[in-house]
Amino acid sequence: PRRGAVSMRAPRGDGWRLLRHGPYLRLLLFSLAAYVCLQGPLTIFPLFVRARGGSLDSVSGMWVPMLILEIPLVALSGASLARFGARGLIAIGILCGGLRWLACGLGSGLAWLYPVQILHGITVAGFVLGAPLYVEEVVPERLRSTGQGLLAMIGASLGGVTSNLAAGWLFERVGPNAPYLAGGVGALLLGCLVPLVLPPPG
């Protein structure tokens, strides 16, 4: 569009201002750490289920509780944002992701794995949506597109690749529970640090 806020363009080189933007830099580092804790265990989850004696049918069956809550929560994300704010969504999402992976690492058998997968939806509706919403609140309008692109590159991409490598190494060298224990503890610590690390918007 040629008019309105979506038509705004930053001057050439203005994107470097983001590297001096304190709240945004904190979010980048925080998002990187969060994806390192959360993404790898999700990627190797089928291997984890098989190590617990499950089958491919078990893996596909566990995706049902993952999506049951995710769809309505994403649909109601506007109401959630109004109630908890972007920082609140981030904290809730990461804490639920940490509880999910810690429960997987500490539990035994397959029956325990099914109910805790419902926390996946809260993680997505909280952290995965909350981080971009925080960018919208703290970054100047003309730099929001650049800010969202860097967030995806540093968090989901770099953090995800790092997490996958670390989770695979822990799975092979330490055991199937190790990536989930490490990711769960790390995510819970990050969730508790949200009020200290991410300043309130504005």
C-alpha positions as CSV (number, residue, x, y, z in Angstrom):
1,P,0.0,0.0,0.0
2,R,1.2,3.5,-0.8
3,R,-0.6,5.2,2.1
4,G,-1.0,4.6,5.8
5,A,1.4,3.2,8.4
6,V,2.2,0.1,6.2
7,S,3.6,2.4,3.5
8,M,6.3,3.9,5.8
9,R,9.9,3.4,4.7
10,A,13.0,3.9,6.8
11,P,15.8,6.0,5.3
12,R,18.8,4.1,4.0
13,G,21.0,3.0,6.9
14,D,18.4,3.8,9.5
15,G,18.1,0.1,10.4
16,W,21.4,0.3,12.3
17,R,19.5,2.3,15.0
18,L,18.0,-1.0,16.1
19,L,21.5,-2.1,17.3
20,R,21.4,0.8,19.7
21,H,17.8,0.2,20.8
22,G,18.1,-1.3,24.3
23,P,14.6,-3.0,24.7
24,Y,14.9,-4.5,21.2
25,L,18.4,-5.8,21.7
26,R,17.3,-7.4,25.0
27,L,14.4,-9.1,23.1
28,L,16.8,-10.4,20.4
29,L,19.1,-12.0,23.0
30,F,16.1,-13.2,25.0
31,S,14.4,-14.7,22.0
32,L,17.7,-16.4,21.0
33,A,18.0,-18.0,24.4
34,A,14.3,-19.1,24.5
35,Y,14.5,-20.8,21.1
36,V,17.7,-22.6,22.2
37,C,15.7,-24.0,25.1
38,L,12.5,-24.8,23.3
39,Q,13.1,-25.6,19.6
40,G,15.4,-28.6,19.7
41,P,13.3,-30.8,22.0
42,L,10.3,-30.1,19.6
43,T,12.3,-31.1,16.5
44,I,13.5,-34.4,18.0
45,F,10.2,-35.2,19.8
46,P,9.4,-38.1,17.5
47,L,12.8,-39.7,18.4
48,F,12.0,-39.1,22.1
49,V,8.6,-40.9,21.8
50,R,10.2,-43.8,20.0
51,A,12.9,-44.0,22.7
52,R,10.0,-44.3,25.2
53,G,8.6,-47.2,23.3
54,G,6.1,-45.3,21.2
55,S,5.3,-45.7,17.5
56,L,4.6,-43.3,14.7
57,D,0.9,-43.6,15.6
58,S,1.8,-42.4,19.1
59,V,3.6,-39.4,17.7
60,S,0.7,-38.4,15.4
61,G,-1.7,-38.9,18.3
62,M,0.2,-36.5,20.4
63,W,-0.2,-33.7,17.9
64,V,-3.9,-33.6,18.6
65,P,-3.7,-32.2,22.1
66,M,-0.9,-29.8,20.8
67,L,-3.4,-28.2,18.4
68,I,-6.6,-28.5,20.4
69,L,-5.7,-25.5,22.5
70,E,-3.4,-23.7,20.0
71,I,-6.1,-22.9,17.5
72,P,-8.6,-21.1,19.9
73,L,-5.7,-19.3,21.7
74,V,-4.3,-17.9,18.5
75,A,-7.8,-16.9,17.4
76,L,-8.2,-15.0,20.7
77,S,-4.7,-13.5,20.7
78,G,-6.1,-10.0,20.6
79,A,-8.0,-10.5,23.9
80,S,-5.0,-12.1,25.4
81,L,-2.8,-9.2,24.5
82,A,-5.2,-6.8,26.0
83,R,-5.3,-8.7,29.2
84,F,-1.7,-9.7,29.7
85,G,0.3,-7.4,27.4
86,A,3.1,-8.6,25.2
87,R,5.5,-9.2,28.1
88,G,3.0,-11.2,29.9
89,L,2.3,-13.4,26.9
90,I,6.0,-14.0,26.4
91,A,6.4,-15.0,30.1
92,I,3.4,-17.3,30.0
93,G,4.4,-19.0,26.8
94,I,8.0,-19.7,27.9
95,L,7.0,-20.9,31.3
96,C,4.5,-23.3,29.8
97,G,7.1,-24.5,27.3
98,G,9.5,-25.1,30.1
99,L,6.9,-27.0,32.2
100,R,6.1,-29.1,29.1
101,W,9.7,-30.2,28.4
102,L,10.5,-30.7,32.1
103,A,7.5,-32.9,32.5
104,C,8.6,-34.9,29.5
105,G,12.1,-35.3,30.9
106,L,10.9,-36.3,34.4
107,G,8.0,-38.5,33.5
108,S,8.1,-42.1,32.6
109,G,6.1,-44.1,30.0
110,L,3.9,-42.8,27.2
111,A,0.7,-42.1,29.1
112,W,2.3,-39.1,30.9
113,L,3.4,-37.5,27.6
114,Y,-0.1,-37.1,26.2
115,P,-1.7,-34.5,28.6
116,V,1.3,-32.3,28.9
117,Q,1.4,-31.7,25.1
118,I,-1.5,-29.3,25.5
119,L,1.0,-26.8,26.8
120,H,2.3,-26.5,23.3
121,G,-0.6,-24.3,22.3
122,I,0.0,-21.9,25.2
123,T,3.7,-21.7,24.2
124,V,2.8,-20.8,20.6
125,A,0.1,-18.3,21.6
126,G,2.3,-16.8,24.3
127,F,5.9,-16.7,23.2
128,V,5.7,-17.2,19.4
129,L,3.1,-14.5,19.1
130,G,4.1,-12.3,22.1
131,A,7.7,-11.6,20.9
132,P,6.6,-10.0,17.5
133,L,3.9,-8.1,19.4
134,Y,6.5,-6.7,21.7
135,V,8.5,-5.6,18.7
136,E,5.4,-3.7,17.5
137,E,5.2,-1.9,20.8
138,V,8.8,-0.9,21.3
139,V,10.3,-0.3,17.8
140,P,9.6,2.8,15.8
141,E,7.0,2.3,13.0
142,R,9.4,2.8,10.1
143,L,11.7,0.1,11.5
144,R,9.1,-2.5,12.5
145,S,9.6,-4.6,9.3
146,T,13.3,-4.7,9.8
147,G,12.8,-5.5,13.5
148,Q,10.5,-8.4,12.7
149,G,12.9,-9.8,10.2
150,L,15.9,-9.7,12.5
151,L,13.8,-11.2,15.3
152,A,12.9,-14.2,13.1
153,M,16.5,-14.5,11.9
154,I,18.2,-14.4,15.4
155,G,15.5,-16.2,17.3
156,A,13.7,-18.8,15.3
157,S,16.5,-19.3,12.7
158,L,19.8,-19.0,14.6
159,G,18.3,-20.1,17.9
160,G,16.5,-23.0,16.3
161,V,19.6,-24.3,14.5
162,T,21.7,-24.0,17.7
163,S,19.0,-25.8,19.7
164,N,18.6,-28.6,17.2
165,L,22.4,-29.3,17.3
166,A,22.5,-29.2,21.1
167,A,19.4,-31.3,21.5
168,G,20.8,-33.9,19.0
169,W,24.1,-34.0,20.8
170,L,22.5,-34.4,24.3
171,F,20.1,-37.1,22.9
172,E,23.0,-39.2,21.5
173,R,25.7,-38.6,24.2
174,V,23.7,-38.2,27.4
175,G,20.3,-39.8,26.8
176,P,16.8,-39.1,25.5
177,N,15.7,-37.3,28.6
178,A,18.6,-34.8,28.6
179,P,17.4,-32.3,26.0
180,Y,14.1,-32.1,27.8
181,L,15.5,-31.6,31.2
182,A,18.0,-29.0,30.0
183,G,15.4,-27.2,27.8
184,G,12.8,-27.3,30.5
185,V,15.0,-25.9,33.3
186,G,16.4,-23.2,30.9
187,A,12.9,-22.1,29.7
188,L,11.6,-21.9,33.3
189,L,14.5,-19.7,34.3
190,L,14.0,-17.4,31.3
191,G,10.3,-17.2,31.9
192,C,10.9,-16.0,35.5
193,L,13.4,-13.4,34.1
194,V,11.0,-11.7,31.7
195,P,10.1,-8.8,34.1
196,L,13.8,-8.1,34.7
197,V,15.1,-8.5,31.2
198,L,12.3,-6.9,29.0
199,P,11.3,-3.4,30.0
200,P,7.7,-2.3,29.8
201,P,6.7,-0.9,26.4
202,G,6.7,2.8,26.2
